[in-house]
Amino acid sequence: MAQAILADTKLRITFETGLNEKGEPIFKAKTFSNIKKEATADQLYSVAQAIASISAYTLSSIERNDSLDLMA
């Protein structure tokens, strides 16, 4: 049976930076690497909120991206 081992974790924060000519929102994302694999969802959420609080843009979304190594 195959096993999944957590290899890497990244935090991606997306901001709404304005509107285009059609009035549609423009989004910009920032990805933070080297996140501790043991970080909880609450911890990552708190960090993202702290970063957003010092940004000039509106926070749109917070994502945790985990990479897994599959082994037999």
C-alpha positions as CSV (number, residue, x, y, z in Angstrom):
1,M,0.0,0.0,0.0
2,A,1.3,3.5,-0.9
3,Q,2.1,6.0,1.8
4,A,1.9,9.8,1.5
5,I,4.6,11.8,3.4
6,L,4.3,15.5,3.8
7,A,7.2,17.0,1.9
8,D,6.6,20.8,1.8
9,T,4.1,23.4,2.9
10,K,3.4,26.8,1.4
11,L,1.1,29.7,2.4
12,R,-0.6,31.7,-0.4
13,I,-2.3,34.9,0.3
14,T,-4.4,36.6,-2.4
15,F,-5.3,40.3,-2.4
16,E,-7.8,42.3,-4.4
17,T,-5.7,45.2,-5.8
18,G,-8.3,47.1,-7.8
19,L,-10.6,46.9,-10.8
20,N,-9.8,46.5,-14.5
21,E,-11.5,48.5,-17.3
22,K,-14.5,46.2,-17.2
23,G,-15.0,46.7,-13.5
24,E,-13.8,43.2,-12.7
25,P,-11.5,42.7,-9.7
26,I,-7.8,42.3,-10.1
27,F,-6.1,39.8,-7.8
28,K,-2.4,39.5,-6.8
29,A,-1.1,36.6,-4.8
30,K,2.0,36.2,-2.6
31,T,3.3,32.8,-1.7
32,F,5.4,32.1,1.3
33,S,7.7,29.1,1.3
34,N,9.5,27.3,4.1
35,I,6.4,27.1,6.2
36,K,6.7,24.6,9.1
37,K,4.9,21.4,8.2
38,E,3.6,21.2,11.8
39,A,1.8,24.6,11.5
40,T,-1.9,24.4,12.3
41,A,-4.7,26.0,10.2
42,D,-5.3,28.5,13.1
43,Q,-1.6,29.5,13.1
44,L,-1.5,30.0,9.3
45,Y,-4.8,32.0,9.4
46,S,-3.4,34.2,12.2
47,V,-0.2,34.9,10.2
48,A,-2.2,35.7,7.0
49,Q,-4.5,38.1,8.9
50,A,-1.4,39.8,10.4
51,I,0.2,40.2,7.0
52,A,-3.1,41.5,5.5
53,S,-3.5,44.1,8.3
54,I,-0.4,45.9,7.1
55,S,-1.3,45.6,3.4
56,A,-2.9,48.4,1.5
57,Y,-5.1,45.9,-0.3
58,T,-8.1,43.8,0.7
59,L,-7.5,40.2,1.6
60,S,-9.3,37.9,-0.8
61,S,-8.2,34.4,0.2
62,I,-5.8,32.3,2.2
63,E,-4.6,28.9,1.0
64,R,-2.3,26.2,2.5
65,N,-0.6,24.2,-0.2
66,D,0.9,20.9,0.9
67,S,3.1,18.8,-1.3
68,L,3.2,15.1,-0.6
69,D,5.8,12.4,-1.6
70,L,4.1,9.1,-2.4
71,M,6.0,6.0,-1.5
72,A,5.3,2.3,-1.9
